[in-house]
Amino acid sequence: MPSKYALAPEFAEQKGFTLPANRFVLRLIDAGLRWQRRGFPFGDAVAVRKHRMPIAGGRPIEVLEVSPKDATGATPTLVDYHGGAFFLSAMRGHLDYAERYAVGARCRVFVPEYRLSLDHPFPAAFDDAYATLEWVHANAGALGVDRERVVLIGDSAGGALAAGVAQRVLDQRGPAIRAQILVYPVTDHASKTESVRSFVDTPGWTGGSNVNMWKLYLRDTEYARSGGAAAPPPYAAPLHRKDFAGLPPAFVEVAEFDPLRDEGIAYARALEQAGVPVELHVVEGGIHGYDLVPESPLAARVLERRLEAIRRFFA
């Protein structure tokens, strides 16, 4: 039977698995992903360093740097926020893309291991995400970062972090960023869009997974305590900002068969209506995480389009 999903034919009969709300089960899932990424085989074209970044009120977090081996001096930089529903660590696929970005766009890539919602609900991950941008700017000389050419990128939950950080930069006149690249981004805590309601059994991610993700992430906020009557906290759900004018240019990529599709499109439209330059791409046949199978022709096409956008933003 032919598959409607462009990523792989075997998805034709596959049903999605809805992530449970049980934190013990989620810890096991995360532990498995950590084990899978051990000893990731970075190529000879890149240099890899691990930094310990201090954070307010907690232990330092690790920031992985992936850079072209021959990079010298002030180099264009990506601050890369990995996805994983706010409760998962970076996956092997995220490390692979950090390397591909570094080589393909001739830039440094910094990937923070922000605190996860299993033990640290909002705003911990967001605070770490913003602190990483500040740290990159503050240590630009030692890190070889060009402060004038810093771009944020994030996929899924990482897209929410990237968009939220860009909003806080505007509000607080924070460290300069050139652009925001949002890959099937999380933007709306309400989980009531047509795509969330419709895609309840899609491979990769389901509407039910989305609901459980937000319950875990926002559990210590006034929004949760009020039973949803209160507004979400600032920067948690980027789509609920009132004024989008003045935000940096954006590249937004969403998948056709993804519960997050409609909220990603809505975020791009909100930016566009506020006069922000936006490039929106709907990946036909794509599911959530379609790019994490890098040998697929679809992933190769999507990667090259992203690299073109990154190089353009740096230029």
Secondary structure, 3 states (H helix, E strand, C coil): CCCCCCCCHHHHCCCCCCCCCCHHHHHHHHHHHHHHCCCCCCCCCEEEEEEEEEECCEEEEEEEEEEECCCCCCEEEEEEECCCCCCCCCCHHHHHHHHHHHHHHCCEEEEECCCCCCCCCCCHHHHHHHHHHHHHHHCHHHHCEEEEEEEEEEECHHHHHHHHHHHHHHHHCCCCCCEEEEECCCCCCCCCCHHHHHCCCCCCCCHHHHHHHHHHHCCCCHHHHCCCCCCCCCCCCHHHCCCCCCCCCEEEEEEEECCCHHHHHHHHHHHHHCCCCEEEEEEEEEECCHHHCCCCHHHHHHHHHHHHHHHHHHC
